[in-house]
Amino acid sequence: MMEIRFSGLFEDWQKNARELLRSSIPPRDIVWVEESGQQPLFGGVSHGEVAGADVKAQVNNSENLPSLKVPKRFVDLARSVAAFRDAKKWDLLYSVLWRIAHENHHLLKVETDNEVIQLLRMEDAVSRDVHHVHAFVRFKKVTDADGERYVAWYKPDHKSIRLAAPFFAKRFAGMRWSILTPDGSAFWDGKALSFGEGVDTSPANEDGLEELWSRYYATTFNPARTNLRMMRSEMPQRFWNNMPELANLGQVLAKAPVRVEEMIAVQRNMPGAGAFIPSSADLRQLREAVSECEGCELYKHATQPVFGEGPKDARVVLIGEQPGDSEDRAGRPFVGPAGEVLNRALAEAGMNRSEVYLTNAVKHFAFEERGKRRIHRTPRLSEVTACKPWMEAELERVAPEIIVCLGATAAKAVFGAQFRLTEQRGKFLESKFADKALATYHPSAVLRADSQATQDELYRILVEDLKAVVAETTKNGRSTARAMGSNVSGRKSLFT
């Protein structure tokens, strides 16, 4: 029996397993033993049978080593399972690896296999644990020789810190931080991520961040959505001691009924946009009137409302979610980064921006202030509902043949709350505003994508859907004008 001693890290196990597999050493002849600290490859042997170093030398000197091809899915699975808090995982991983190499290359697809089932359960447990680390870690500010550093101590269910740390490096790239756990620690110096030994207990560092977290939670807590059973399901009570914002949870919950009544009263006092829309007004008059709109609370914080623009007899209307920071300052739709993406997509689709009407479901910029920056937030349903009369008035005056909804908020404003963008995207549907309406991704979704590959794919879909609109206008010519008395005989081509 060969005893393989290694550090307990996935990378070390992977190296050992690769050499063992290439040497055709079956699982029954191996015992995996974790040791603290980095260990040499095949560092230890029991029963004096075969030295790991000898096996490694034998492998390196062999001229006819088999070519090993392991599914990427197994590598990803093994990397996750390596964090599971049970040493039996190593034997199980090597057993499955052996079977993939010698019995069935597609073994992981056999989800009724007992060993595969065990690995999938381990992977699921680790995945949940990583999610908990992301959700429940709380930092405290300390000062060292290099200045401010943010330190958090957390006790995960599994050895998840190496899997969870890249999330924090991306989210808090601009600050130095350390996350300490009993199994290992992660450190970010603003440039590189590193790992070290574990810390058994929480450092006694007190600062003002705990009070800040408490105030933040109290002010952002939505009493209308209080559901203690769901809260305990999503945020198990064992994590509460690590979350300073929950220290005053009892007081926050006690005030919830009063806050709900206050919210209802505010909504009752908001008239909605309908009260500010002049009857029988044309687009020019609507554009002038929107500057006086106080139909929802967004007007109190935005620079100005942003009305639609484009030909009054446009055959196609594009509807976005809301103006962004650039649009709010300029007073025009789609002039910021998302507008640049849209311009490029329209050009590639063969559509002329000057021949379409552009607007948004919500006319004021909804944002959250973070320092000096104004960060976009999705408009609330009450805000979309309050602003909807402006969109309806625009569509009634333009009377388009085709509506293109950019994003889920615009799609739900046109089709209703039941609309699902991922399921119904790219399909021409009927609406009360036009004979044909289609929903696609908002250009900002392209900008927010977390990888270049995802950006490219979302952009490709956006262009593809816009091309479908161009094809539809070409196919139907001018014969698809709505039977509402609208005259489109003098309309220009959408093509550039």
Secondary structure, DSSP 4 states (H G I P E B T S, - for coil): -EEEEE-S-HHHHHHHHHHHHHTT--GGGEEEEE-SS---TT---STTS--HHHHHHHHHH-S-PPPP---HHHHHHHHHHTTSS-THHHHHHHHHHHHHHHT-TTGGG-TTSHHHHHHHHHHHHHHHHHHHHHHH---EEEEETTEEEEEEE---SSS-HHHHHHHHHHHTTTS-EEEEETTEEEEE-SS-EEEE---SS------THHHHHHHHHHHH--GGG--HHHHHHHS-GGGGGG-GGGTTHHHHHHHHHHHHHHHHHHHHH---GGGGPPTT--HHHHHHHGGG--SSGGGGTSSS----BS-TT-SEEEEES---HHHHHHTSSS-SHHHHHHHHHHHHHT--GGGSEEEESSSS--EEEETTEEEE-PPPHHHHHHHHHHHHHHHHHH--SEEEEESHHHHHHHH-TT--HHHHTT--B--SS-SEEEEE--HHHHHH-SSHHHHHHHHHHHHHHHHHHHHHHHHHTTTT--TTT---TTPPPS--
